[in-house]
């Protein structure tokens, strides 16, 4: 039985073991999957020990994604752009390949599961941290009309937009600069919801018929989901589907088979 795990700190809350157990049952793949509490002072040591004990791959979560990027011996194009790795794959020569499946997970949930068409749409991305950086390339590959990255600290939004400027349709700004703009899709990539807050954005920034999507997920509606419903969003979604879809892409990278995600999302909604 091949060994996999998710490593993070904290990690007890992670739904990844349940998700991957469901994928294994569905596909008949012989895999085990556990949670690993990572040492903030010795992440590389934890990874090497797991692989030395027969581990075949790891999912990586907060706060180790950038460290995993530095640790990987080779990187996928999307991981290189993201500057962060959430999936480590052990290669035949015992080297580690780093990939980032977060953006694929977000795009699949929105387009396949929810039926949102991104081409030619105006998208507002709230936040400019690692979570946002990890999803930008797959979003831009959907050919939206434009993506504005808005952040409380405007300089971070400008810096991230400049890294992505070869795509042309992306720009950065501060939250206060959003006055007068409207968007067909607003994605919250900030952690404000963990403190019960939402980013300070204008009340009229969501276009008529526009959607809201929170990359956070919760058993109850997130603060940003509630904001979306209060501002007449056509749909106001949390990130549980993204979580399952990014896990499915990791499973595909490890096992060369893409599991079906809708039954797993339904199971987790419970």
Secondary structure, DSSP 8 states (H G I E B T S, - for coil): -EEEEEEESS-TT--HHHHHHHHHHHHT--EEEEEEE--TT-HHHHHHHHHHTTEEEEEE-TT-HHHHHHH-SEE-HHHHHHT--SEEEE-TTS-EEEE--HHHHHHHIIIIIS----TT-EEEEE--SHHHHTTHHHHHTT--SEEEEEESSHHHHHHHHHHTGGGSSEEEEEGGGGTT--EEEEEE-SSGGGGT------TT-EEEEEEEEESS--SS--HHHHHHHHTT-SEEE-SHHHHHHHHHHHHHHHHS-----HHHHHHHH-
